[in-house]
Amino acid sequence: MRALVLLFTTTVCWGEPLSLPQAIAETIERHPLLAAADGRISTAQGLLEQAALRPNPKLAFQVENLRGSWQGPFNYARDTDNFVWVQQTIETAKKRQHRTELASVNRQVAESARLLLRQQLVARVKQAWWSAIGAERARRVYGETRRTFAQIVEYHQIRVREGAMAEADLIRVRLEAERFALAANNAELTAEKAKISLLREMGRSEFGPVELVDELEAMASSPLADAEKALNDRGELAVARRVIAAARANQQVQVAQARPNYDVLGGYKHTMGQETALVGLQIDLPFNNRNQGNVAAAVAEIRVAENDLKAGEALVKAELKTAEIEVRMRRKQVDETLGPLRQQAAETARIAEAAYREGGTDLLRLLDAQRLQLETQLVFVQALVEYRLAVVNLETAMGANQ
């Protein structure tokens, strides 16, 4: 029974293991925003099917010369005129074709928008992931420092009981330990908030405990910056290109709308006991309304979309260059500066603690060495996280988050 309780407690404390590939896969598969994007694609598909349909024929029935019997003798078959005809609209200027092309491009816009959303969600999950890993690593650093100070406090308590040390030194050590304990509690809160933020970015609505698979120091090579690939793969530019195509298709629709349709009709007429055929033709006369306003608006929309694409391409190139420089600088910072500095600070703290226990240094030097080690470890963790975030920015600039 105690084993079961221990197993349950361990499960609750640690939660499910979660790696970055698993987080990305879950986001792509289950995120409600992507499900909403799928719904918009289905909507566009329905509009495409509707745009391809031809106009329905019209059936009309008309009776003329009806009157009341008080106006004189009345015979329906002899005195009324009866009309029955079928009317069909014939679209001109390839209206249905242009309308279908516009609906098809709009569906492609919805698909490109889903690709863009997917890239953005994956990028946000990666950023939240490394932020959560950094917060968790900081929590561990504070926890280790807290345990180290617990040992130092215990050592001072023993020395004070033996009369070999002043109680003021014990109070000073306890005060420093409490400060680290407070900082450790804040780090614990920050780590839990970062995990919740990660789960929220993944699209979860339940925020149970998870155990993140920490691969912070396994720094693989970053992707190479390729401006041409970025211009081809970025979701924003894919959407912009589809918007241009949609604007051009809309221009074709508006130009076609300026051409009038024909309505042809044929049917049956009964009048004065005679039965005859009925044919007709109707056409709008485009004297005033030639759809010139919508055509001008469509042309202007093409220019707007083209300029948006140019601005987007310039922005992508700038983001790519910035991300490339940042990755290079962050990697250099980790490899050449903070890595060796962390090792040196750890060795200094170890030597200071050993020297203090042997009476070769004072308490202040011991506390300074411990603080320096903590600060160096935190700065190193922060540098690793910033490098990882810089790689995410570069991948995002390349359009690789698919």
N, C-alpha and C positions, 0 to 999 in steps of 0.2 A: 504493500500500500504506500509506504514512504517513497518507494522507487517511482510509482506512478505520479505521486504528487511532485516529486523532483523533476520528472520528465515534463509534466504539464507546466511547471514554473519556468523551466528552461525554454520551452517553446514560446510561452507568452513573452518572456523577456527579450528573446533574440528575434523571434518572428521568422518569416520566410526569407531564404536567401534570394538576392536579386542582383543580377549583373547588368552592365550597361546594354549589351545586345538584347537581353530579355526585356529591359525597360523600353527599348526602341521598338522591338517587335510587338509588345503589348500596346504601345501607343498607336502604331500603324493599324493594328487589328481592331482595337476597341474604342478608340477615342471618339466621343460623340460628335465632335466638330467634323471629323472625316465622314461619319455617317450622314450628317447634315449635307455635306458636299456631295455625297452620293445621291441624296435626294434631289439636289439641284440639277445634277446630271440627268436624272430620270425625268425631271420637269422639262428640261431642254429637249429630251428625246420625245416626249409627248408633243411639244410644240412643233418639233420637226415633222412628226407624223401628220399633225393637223395642217401644217403649211403645204404639204404635198397633195392635199385633197382638192378636187375640182369643185366648182360651185354647184349647188343643188338646183335641179329644175324646179319651176314653179307651175302649179296647176291653178287655173282661175275659172270661175263660173260666174256669169253675169246675166241678169234678166233686166230688160228695159220695157217701158210702156205698161207697167202695172198700174191699175186704177181700181177704184171701188165700183161696185155694181150700181150705186146710186147715180153714177155719171152716165148711165146708159147701158145698153146691152154689152156684155163683155164675155169674150171667149178666149181663154188663156192660149190655146194652141194657135188661134188665128191672130189675135191682137198683140201678142208679146213677141219681143225679139230675145232670143236665147243664144248665149255665147258660151262656149267651152273651149279653152285653149291651154296649151303647154308652152311655157316660156323658158328659154335656156340662155344663161349668160356665157358668152364666149370671150375668154380673156385674151387680150392682145399683148404684144411686145414681150412675150415670154414671162409674163408676171408670175405664173406658178413656179417656173424654173428659178427665177431670181429669188422668190420668197423662200423656196426650199433651200437654196444655197445660203441665204442669210440664216435660216434656222439651223442649218448644219454647222455653220461657223460659230453660232452662239453655243451650240453643244460643245464644240471644241474649246471655246472660251471657258465653259464650266469645267471641262476636264483639266485645262491648264491651271485654273484657279484651285482645283483640288490638289494638283501637283505642288503648287506654290504653298498651299496650306500644309501639306505633308512635310515639305522641306522646313517650314517655319516651326512646326511642332517638334520635329526631330531635333532641330537646333536648340529649341527651348528645353527639351528634355536633357540633352547633353550638357547644356549650361547648368541646369538645376542639378544634374547628377554630380558634376565635379564640384559645384558649390557645397552639396551635401557631403561629398567625400572629404572636402577640406574641413568642413565643420566637424565631422566625425573624427578626423585625424587630430584636430585641435583639442577636441574633448579628451582624446586618449593622452595627448601630451600633458594636459592639465591633470589628468588622473594619475599619470606616472609621477609627475612632480609632487602631487598631493601625497602619494604613498611614500615618496622619498622623504618629504618633510615629516611625515608621521614617524618614520624611523629616527629622524634627527631629534624630534621631540621626545621620543622614548629614550634615546640616548641621554639627552639632557636631564630628563626626570631621574634616571638612574644616577647620574653624576651629582645632581643636587641632593638626592637622598644620602649619597655617600659623603656629602660635604666637600666634594672636590670641585664644586663650581658654584658661582653665585646664582641666586634665584632670579636676579634681574635678567641674566642671559636666557634662562628658561622662558621667562615672560616674553622676551623679545622674539624668541623662536616660535612660541605659540601664536603671537600676533601675526608673524609672517605666514605661519601655516594657515591661520584663519583667512588671511587675504587670498591665499592660493585656493582655499576651499570655496570662497565666494566666487572667485574667477572660474573655478571648475564647475560650479553650479550654473553660472551664466553660459559657459561653453556647452553644458548639457542641454540647456534650453535652446540655444542656437542650433545645435545639431538636430534636435527633434523638430524644430520649425523648418529647417532645411529639408528634412525627409518628407514632411507634410507637403511642402512646396513642390518637391519632386513628384510625389504621387498625384498632386493636383495637375501638374503639367502633363502627366501620363494619361489624364482623363479619368482617374478613379474618383469614386464618390465615397468610398470607405477607406479610412486611414489607419489600418492596423499596423502593428509593428513589423518592420522589415530589417533585414541584415544586409547591408550593401557590400558587395564584393569589391574590396579595395585593391585597385591596380594603379594607384596614383604614381608610383615610382617606375612602373614599367613603361618608360617613355619610348614608344616606337617613332620611326621617322615620320615627319609631317608630310602632307601631300605637297607636290610641287605646284607652284603657282603657274597657271596657264590661262592667259587672258582669253584666247579663242575658245577654249573649253568652257570657261565661265560664261561667256556670252551665249554659248549654245545651250548650257544646262540650267542656267538660273531661271527659276519659276517666274519671277517678276517679268523677265524679258519675254518668256514664252507667252504669258498673258498679254503683254503689250503687243506682240506680233499678231496674236489672234484678234485683239481689239481692232487693229488696223484692217485686218481682213474683214471683220464684221462691218466696219465703217464703209469699206469699199462695196461690200455686198449690199449694204443699206442704200448706198447711192444708186446702185443699179435698180433696186426696188423702187426708189422714189422717181427715177427717170422713167421707169416703165409705168408707174402710176399716172404719169402725165398723159399717156396715150389712153383714149377712151375705149371701153369695152363695148361689145355689141350684144344686144339682146334680141334673139330671134324667137318668133312665136309662130305656132301653127295650131289650127283647131277647127271647130265646127260652129256654124251659125244657122239658126232657125228663125226665119222671119216671114210673116205673112204666108205661112204654109209652105214656104220654100226652104230647102236645106242646101246650104252652100259651104264651101271651104273658107277658112280664115287664115291668112298669113300676115306677118308683120315684121318690122325691123325697128329697133330703138337704139339710138346712139346719143351720148352726151356731146354737146357742142362746146369744146374747150375755149370759149371766148375770154372768160374772166379768170377761171381757176385752171391753171396748167401745172399745179403743184410746184410752182417755182420757189416758194418759200421753203418747203421740205427739201427740195433738191439743193438749194444753197446751204441749208443747215447741214445736210449730209456731206457736202464738199468741205465745209468748215470742220466737221468732226473728223474727217480724214487727216487734215492738217494738224489738229490737236493730238490725235493718236500718234502720228509720226513724230511730232516733237516730244511727246511723252516717252517714246521709245529711245530717241536720241539722249534725252536726259537720263533715262534709266541705264543706258549703256555706259555713259560717263560715270554715273554713280557706282556701277559694278566695278569698273576699272579702278576707281579710287579706293573702294573697299578692299579690292584684291591686293592692291599695292600696300595699303595700310596694314592689312592682316599679315602679309608676307614679312614686312619689316618687324612687326610685333613678335611673330613667332621666332624669328632669328634672334632678336634681342632677349626674349624671355628664356630661350634655350641657353644662350650664352651666360645669362645671369645665374641660372641654376648650376650649370656645369663648372664654370670658372670661378664663381665667387661664393655663393651660398653653400654649395656642397662642402668644399673644404672648410669653410668657416664653421659649419655645424659640427663637423668632426673635431675641430680645434676647441670649440666651446665645451663639448662633451668631455674631452680629455682634461680640460682645465677644471671643470666641475669635479671630476673624479679625483684629480690630484689635490684640489682644495679640501675635499671632504676627508681624504686620507690624512692630509697634513693637519687638519683641525683635530682629528681624533688622536693624533700623536702629539698635539700641543705645539705644532710648528707654525700655526697661524691663528689669527683671531676670528671671532664669530662674524664680524662684518664682512671679512673677505669670503668666508664660506657662503653667506647669504648673497653677496654680489655674484659669486660664481654660479649659484643656483639660478638666480634671476637671469643672468646672461645666457645660461644654457636653455632656459625656457624660452626666452625671447628669440634666440637664434633658431630653435626648433620651429617656433611659430612662423617666423619669417621664411624659413625654408619651405614649410608646408604651403604658406601663402604663395610663394614663388612657383611651386609646382602646380598649384591650382591655376594661377594666372597663365602659366604656360599651356596647361590643358585648355583653358578657355580661349587662349589665342589660337590654338589648333582648331577648336570648334569654329571660331570666327573665320579662319581660312577655309575650312571645309564648307561653311555656309556661303562664303564669297565665291567658291568654286561651283556651288550648286550641287555638292556631293551628298547632301542629307536627303536621300531618297529612300 
